[in-house]
Amino acid sequence: MRFASCSRQALVHERTHGPDVTGYAKDVLVEPEWLECHLHDESIRVLEVDEDPGVYERVHIPGAIGLDWRRDLQDPVRRRFLAPEQFGRLLGGRGVSPEHLVVLYGDRNNWFAAYGYWYLKYYGHRAVKLLNGPRELWISHGRPTSVTIPEHPPCTYRAGGGDPDIRITRDGVLGALDGGHVFVDVRAPMEFSGTQSSGRSCGAAGPQRAGHIPGACSIPWALAVNEDGSFKSANELRELYGNQGVLCGDPVITYCSIGERSAHTWFVLHELLGLPVVKNYDGSWSGGT
């Protein structure tokens, strides 16, 4: 375990809780340097959400609270969103209050961390940011790690009723098929073409049909990040999505297999590029509501 002194660069960004994000629409990222300097800040709660929840127990950022996306962020009986009361009990029970700045990170380019970010924004948490780079990047740079599971006093957390401006259900998707919307399929090209089934994506039941939503464009989610998992520049992202007509001004709907990869693309389009109307279809290709 190592606790380095704060760098001059990290202190420069003290006021915004993150890097110089010139070109991005919103200040929604924090750099590893900044977080390393604020690991003992009680106004911050760090949440780790991984595709493989087991990696959290092996090692994690000191003070980070681990959330299991299957057990904690889904209804235990059916793969459905937690109700506001359930979500409030989850966060409050882990010592997260509405006043905390929540910083999320995880494995595999932060795809489930982005899903956690979108989840918190859906239920109205105001101060949420994503670490610019996954846990693999943090560890590879020799930043401090721990195996200690943090314990915070429980608190009261009242979640909002859910923001329909950033989430869409199956009925909404069906209504959007008549036109006027841009559908972004963020799955792998072979899933999009139907030559490879999504299978049992992350433990979910596999889809019954292959292919994609009619008219959708194929832009795999991971194209938005660099080799180390940090996000590409705003100009690179505009080129990536602009070349496929996503930035034309029409409302955008993102989807994948169960909604987690598409939450990452929602983050890029809505938060980093500032598109005004982007909704994530978390039911996605597995057929959820």
C-alpha positions in Angstrom: 0.0 0.0 0.0 1.4 3.4 -0.9 0.1 6.9 -0.2 2.0 9.4 -2.4 2.0 13.1 -1.7 -0.3 15.2 -3.9 1.2 16.4 -7.1 1.2 20.1 -8.1 -0.9 19.1 -11.1 -3.6 17.5 -9.0 -3.8 20.5 -6.7 -4.4 22.8 -9.6 -7.7 21.0 -10.2 -8.9 21.1 -6.6 -11.9 23.3 -7.3 -13.4 21.2 -10.0 -12.7 17.7 -8.5 -11.1 16.7 -11.7 -8.9 17.4 -14.7 -8.9 20.2 -17.2 -11.7 18.8 -19.4 -11.5 21.4 -22.1 -13.6 20.3 -25.0 -15.9 18.1 -22.9 -19.4 19.5 -22.3 -19.5 18.7 -18.6 -17.0 18.4 -15.7 -17.8 14.7 -15.0 -14.4 13.1 -14.9 -11.7 12.9 -12.2 -8.2 12.1 -12.9 -6.3 9.4 -10.9 -3.9 12.0 -9.6 -6.7 14.0 -8.0 -8.4 11.0 -6.5 -5.2 9.8 -5.0 -4.9 13.1 -3.1 -8.4 12.9 -1.8 -8.7 9.3 -0.5 -9.3 10.4 3.0 -11.8 13.2 2.2 -15.0 12.3 4.0 -17.1 14.4 1.6 -16.3 11.8 -1.1 -17.5 8.2 -1.5 -15.7 6.0 -4.0 -17.8 3.2 -5.5 -16.3 0.3 -7.5 -18.7 -1.6 -9.8 -17.1 -4.4 -11.8 -18.1 -6.9 -14.5 -16.4 -9.4 -12.2 -17.4 -8.5 -8.7 -14.8 -10.8 -7.3 -11.9 -8.6 -8.2 -12.9 -6.0 -5.6 -12.2 -8.3 -2.7 -8.8 -9.1 -4.0 -7.7 -5.5 -4.2 -9.3 -2.1 -4.6 -8.7 1.6 -4.2 -8.5 2.4 -0.4 -11.9 3.3 1.0 -13.8 2.2 -2.1 -17.2 0.6 -1.5 -17.8 -2.4 -3.7 -21.2 -2.9 -5.4 -22.1 -6.2 -7.1 -24.1 -5.3 -10.1 -26.1 -8.6 -10.0 -26.8 -8.7 -6.3 -26.9 -5.0 -5.4 -28.2 -3.2 -8.5 -30.8 -5.6 -9.8 -34.0 -7.0 -8.3 -33.1 -10.3 -6.7 -35.9 -12.2 -8.4 -36.1 -10.6 -11.8 -33.5 -8.6 -13.8 -35.2 -5.3 -13.1 -34.3 -1.9 -11.7 -34.3 -1.4 -8.0 -37.3 0.7 -6.8 -36.4 4.1 -5.3 -36.8 2.8 -1.8 -34.5 -0.2 -2.5 -31.9 2.1 -4.0 -32.1 4.4 -1.1 -31.5 1.6 1.4 -28.6 0.3 -0.7 -26.7 3.6 -0.7 -27.7 4.7 2.8 -26.8 1.3 4.2 -23.3 1.7 2.8 -22.9 5.2 4.2 -23.5 7.2 1.0 -25.7 10.3 1.5 -27.1 12.6 -1.2 -24.5 15.2 -0.1 -21.5 13.0 -1.0 -19.5 13.5 -4.1 -19.6 9.9 -5.6 -16.7 8.8 -7.7 -17.2 5.5 -9.7 -14.7 3.2 -11.3 -14.4 -0.4 -12.2 -12.8 -3.0 -14.4 -12.8 -3.4 -18.2 -12.8 0.3 -19.3 -15.3 1.3 -16.6 -18.3 -0.1 -18.4 -20.2 -1.2 -15.3 -18.9 1.9 -13.5 -20.6 4.0 -16.2 -23.8 1.9 -15.6 -23.5 2.8 -11.9 -23.0 6.5 -12.8 -26.1 6.4 -15.0 -28.1 4.6 -12.3 -27.2 7.4 -9.7 -28.1 10.1 -12.2 -31.4 8.4 -12.9 -32.3 8.5 -9.2 -31.3 12.2 -8.9 -27.8 12.1 -7.3 -26.3 15.4 -8.2 -22.6 15.1 -7.5 -21.4 12.1 -9.5 -18.2 11.6 -11.4 -16.4 8.9 -13.2 -12.7 8.1 -12.8 -10.9 8.6 -16.1 -9.5 5.2 -16.5 -10.4 1.7 -15.0 -9.0 -0.1 -12.0 -6.4 -1.8 -14.3 -4.9 1.6 -15.1 -4.9 2.7 -11.4 -3.1 -0.5 -10.4 -0.6 -0.5 -13.3 0.6 3.0 -12.3 1.4 1.7 -8.8 -1.2 3.8 -7.0 -2.3 2.8 -3.5 -4.5 -0.2 -3.1 -6.1 -2.0 -0.1 -7.9 -5.2 0.8 -9.8 -3.7 3.7 -13.6 -3.4 3.3 -14.6 0.1 4.5 -17.3 0.6 7.1 -19.2 3.8 7.1 -22.1 4.7 9.5 -25.4 4.2 7.7 -27.4 7.3 6.8 -30.7 8.2 5.3 -30.8 8.3 1.5 -34.1 9.2 -0.3 -33.9 8.5 -4.0 -35.9 10.5 -6.5 -38.6 9.0 -8.6 -36.5 8.3 -11.6 -35.5 10.6 -14.5 -37.4 9.6 -17.7 -35.2 12.0 -19.7 -32.2 9.5 -19.6 -34.0 6.2 -19.6 -36.4 4.6 -22.1 -38.5 1.4 -21.8 -39.5 -1.1 -24.5 -42.8 0.7 -25.2 -40.8 3.9 -25.7 -38.4 2.2 -28.1 -41.3 0.7 -30.1 -42.8 4.2 -30.4 -39.6 5.6 -31.6 -39.2 3.2 -34.5 -41.4 5.4 -36.8 -38.4 7.8 -37.2 -37.0 10.9 -35.7 -34.6 9.0 -33.4 -31.0 7.8 -33.8 -30.5 4.2 -32.5 -26.9 3.4 -31.4 -26.1 -0.3 -31.1 -23.0 -0.5 -29.0 -22.5 -4.3 -29.1 -19.7 -6.1 -31.1 -20.1 -6.0 -34.9 -20.9 -9.7 -35.0 -23.7 -9.3 -32.5 -25.0 -6.4 -34.6 -24.9 -8.4 -37.8 -26.5 -11.5 -36.1 -23.6 -13.8 -37.0 -22.9 -14.1 -33.3 -25.4 -14.3 -30.5 -24.9 -12.1 -27.4 -25.2 -15.4 -25.5 -25.6 -15.2 -21.8 -24.2 -11.7 -21.4 -22.8 -11.2 -18.0 -25.0 -13.9 -16.6 -28.2 -12.8 -18.2 -30.4 -15.0 -20.3 -29.4 -14.9 -23.9 -31.6 -13.2 -26.5 -34.1 -15.3 -28.5 -33.4 -13.5 -31.8 -30.2 -12.3 -33.5 -29.7 -9.0 -35.3 -30.4 -5.4 -34.4 -33.1 -2.8 -34.1 -34.0 -1.6 -37.6 -32.1 1.5 -38.7 -29.6 1.3 -35.8 -26.0 2.2 -36.4 -23.2 0.1 -35.1 -20.6 1.8 -32.9 -19.0 -0.6 -30.4 -18.8 1.1 -27.0 -15.1 0.5 -26.4 -14.2 2.7 -29.5 -14.7 5.7 -27.2 -11.7 4.9 -25.0 -7.9 4.8 -25.5 -5.9 1.7 -25.1 -5.4 2.3 -21.4 -9.2 2.7 -20.8 -9.2 6.5 -20.4 -11.6 8.5 -22.6 -10.6 9.8 -26.0 -10.5 13.5 -26.6 -13.7 15.4 -27.4 -12.6 16.0 -31.0 -11.9 12.3 -31.4 -15.3 11.4 -30.0 -17.1 14.0 -32.2 -15.4 12.4 -35.2 -16.3 8.9 -34.2 -20.0 9.6 -33.7 -20.3 12.4 -36.2 -19.2 10.2 -39.0 -22.2 7.9 -38.4 -24.8 10.7 -38.1 -25.3 10.4 -34.3 -24.6 14.1 -33.8 -27.3 15.2 -36.3 -29.5 16.7 -33.6 -32.1 14.0 -33.4 -32.8 12.3 -30.0 -30.5 9.3 -29.4 -31.3 5.9 -27.9 -28.4 3.6 -26.9 -28.7 -0.1 -26.3 -26.6 -3.3 -26.0 -27.5 -6.6 -24.5 -28.5 -5.8 -20.9 -27.9 -2.0 -20.8 -24.4 -1.7 -19.2 -22.3 -1.2 -22.3 -24.9 1.2 -23.6 -24.7 3.2 -20.3 -21.1 3.8 -21.2 -22.0 5.2 -24.6 -24.8 7.2 -23.0 -22.1 8.8 -20.7 -20.0 9.7 -23.7 -22.8 11.2 -25.7 -24.8 12.9 -23.0 -22.1 13.9 -20.4 -18.9 14.3 -22.4 -20.3 15.6 -25.7 -23.4 17.2 -24.2 -26.1 15.9 -26.5 -29.3 17.1 -25.0 -31.5 14.1 -25.5 -29.9 10.7 -25.0 -31.7 7.8 -23.4 -30.4 4.4 -22.4 -32.5 1.4 -23.1 -31.4 -0.8 -20.3 -33.8 -3.6 -21.3 -31.8 -3.8 -24.5 -31.5 -6.9 -26.7 -32.2 -9.3 -23.9 -35.8 -8.2 -24.0 -36.2 -6.5 -20.7 -38.9 -3.8 -20.1 
